[in-house]
Amino acid sequence: MELPTLKVERLYRQISNLIIQFIQDGRFKVGEALPAERDLARQLGVGRSSVREALIALEIAGWVEIRTGTGVFVMRSEQPAEPAPPQADITSATELLEARSVIESELAALAAVRGSTDQIVALGQLVDDMAAEREENAAFHAHDQRFHFLIAEMTGNDVLQQTAEQLWNKRYTPLFQQLETHYGVAEWADQVVAEHRAVYEAIAARDAGAARAAMVEHLSRVAEKLFRQS
């Protein structure tokens, strides 16, 4: 007898599939608002971050519409003729930020030990360039990207550089982008600059432990921004 292959699904996919089933069963009707995030999380016994990711995935697939500050509304009750693009389901934002925290905190620690004086000067200039923008515009994000990539370069390890770039590029998947669209906070630019400056100052001081801690703090703040209660 040939047994079926068991498929392990991420928690947010399990939640989104359950909500789809409820929509198809008529328990959540077209045009109606879904229960609030906190209520869904409580009833399902899961974290709000997983619920939020599930709702974002459902929006990408066209099942719901997220109206920030108002609620999440059911848009249809049948499976679309064409499924959502596969790249929409590649990476959980919480998993990505966890991975970045693990990897980039160690990159910062290594950068504090291995980085050259010229690289440290360039790192500080990038922080100043971010501060000069005063808002999270395209130039701000370009300086932000270069800041993280330069820290990876300062390790002198090509594999670590490639890993850092791969992790950064995963933020451009539809799930993460939609999450930032709905829940990103543009007015946090000053706070983001302050977090980057803390990382830079620790690296400039050649304090590996402080650099590691500053990077962990920065990425935890990114998660807080995306998954804060709304």
N, C-alpha and C positions, 0 to 999 in steps of 0.2 A: 504494500500500500504506500502510495506517495503522499507524504504529509505536506501541507502548505507551509510556505516560508513566513515566519512571523516578522512583522514589521514594527520596529520601535519608532514611535513618533514623539517629537518634541511636545512638551506640555501645552504650549500655545496652540499647536495644531490640533491636539485632542480637544481643547476648549472650543476652537473655531468649528470643528466638525460636529460637536455636540450642539452648538448654537444653530448650525445649519439644519440639523435634524429637527430641532424645535421649530424652526421657521417652516420647514417642509410639513411638519405635523400640524401646523396652524396654531401652535402655542404662542408664537411671536408672529403677529400679522403684519402684512405690508402696510407701511405708513405709520405704524406704531413705534414708540420708543422702547428700546430694550431697557431692562433694569439698569440702574447706575452701576458703575464699575465696582464700587465697594460692596454693593449687594450681590453682584455676580460672584465676586471673589469669596464673600462669606458663604454663600449658598453652595459653591463648588468646592470650598475648602482649599483654595489656592491663593497665591499672591496676586496683588493688583497689577504688578508688572506683567505677569503672564496673561492676565485678562486683557490688558491694554494691547499687548502684541497680537492677541487673537482678534481683537476688534479691528486693528489696522489691517491684518491679513484678510479679514472679511471685506473690508472696504476696497482693498486692491482687487479682490475677486468680484466686486460689484454686488455683494449681498446687502451691505449696509452703507449708510452715509453718516460720517461723523461730523456733527455740527458743534464745533468747539464752544463750550459755555452753555450749550442747549441740551445735547444728548446724542444718542446713537439711534438712528432710525432704519427700520427694515425697508429695503428697496425692492426686493423681489422674493418670490417663494419657490422658484424652480431653478434647477441647475442651468447655467448659461450654455449656449451651443458651443462656445469656445472657452476652454478653461483659462484661468489666469496664467500669465507667462511663468514658466518654471522658476526663473530667477527670483520671483517674488517670495519664494519660500526657502531660500538658501540659508540664511543666517539669522538666528535670534539676536536681537539687539542686546539683551542681557548677557548672552553667551559671548558676544563680540566684545562688549565692554569688560567682561571678566577676563577674557583672554588678553586684551590690550593691557589691562592692569598688571597681570602676571608678567607679561613679556616686557612692556615698556618701563616698568619700575626697575627691572634689572638692567635694561639698556641705560637708563639714567645713572644707575650706580656705576656701571662700567665707564660711561662717558666721563664721570667725575674723576676717574682714575686714569683713563687713557686719552682723553681729549687734549688736543694741542691748544696752545694759547690763542692762536689765530681762530681756531674753531670756537673757542669760548667767547671771543670777542664777537664773532659773527652771530652766535646764539643770542647774545645780549642785544645786538642790533635788531634781530628779528622781533624780540619782545618790544623794543621801542617802536618798530614799524607797525606792529599790531596796535599799540597804544595810540599811535598817531591817527589811525583810521576812525577811532571813536565809536564804531559800530561794526556789527558782524556782516560786512559786505564781502564781495568776491575777493578783494585785495586782503582783507583781514583773514579770510579762510586760507588764502594762498600762503600767507606768512605763517599761519598756524601749521599747515601741512609741512612747510619747509623746516619749521622748528622741530617737529617730531622726527622728520627724516634726518636732519643734521645730527640729532642725538644718536640715532642708529649708526650714522657714519662714524661718529666719534668712537664707537666701540672697535672699529677696525676689522669687524667680522662681516664678511659679505653675506653669509647665510642669515645672520641676524638682521642685516639691512633688508634683505629680500622678505624676511618674515614680517618685519615692521611695515613694509610697503603693502604686502598682501592684506594684512589686518586693516590698515588704513583704507584700502580700496573697497573693502567689504561694507563700508559705511554708505556706499553709493548704490546698494541694492534697494529695490523699491520699499521693502519693509522699513528699513532704517530711515530712508529719505522721507517717507510718509509720516513716520513718527516725529521726525524733526519739524516737518511742516506744521503738524497740529500742536505739538507740545514744546518745541524749541522756544527759548526766551531770548529774543534779540537784544533786549536791554541789559543782558548779563555780560556785555562786552568787557566792562571794567573788571568784573570778577574773574573772567577768563584770563585777562591780561595779568591780573594779580597772581593767579595760579601758575601761569607760565613763568612769571618773574621769580616766584619761589623756587621753581625747578632750576631755573638758570642760576640763581644766586647760590644754591647748594652745589651745583656742578662747578661754578667758578671758585667756590671755597674748597673744592676737592673733597667734599664730604659725601661719600658714597651713601651712607645711611640716610642722611637728610635728603639727598636727591631721590632715593628710592621712595621715601615717605611722601615727598612732595608730589611725585608723579601719581602715586596711589590716591592721594587726596584729590588731585586734579580730575582723574578719571571717575572717581566716586561722585564728584560734583556734576560731571556730565550725565551720569546715570540719574542723579537726583533731579536734574533739569528736565530730563525726558519722562521720568516716571513719578514726578511730584503729584500730589493730589490736586485735582483741578475742580 
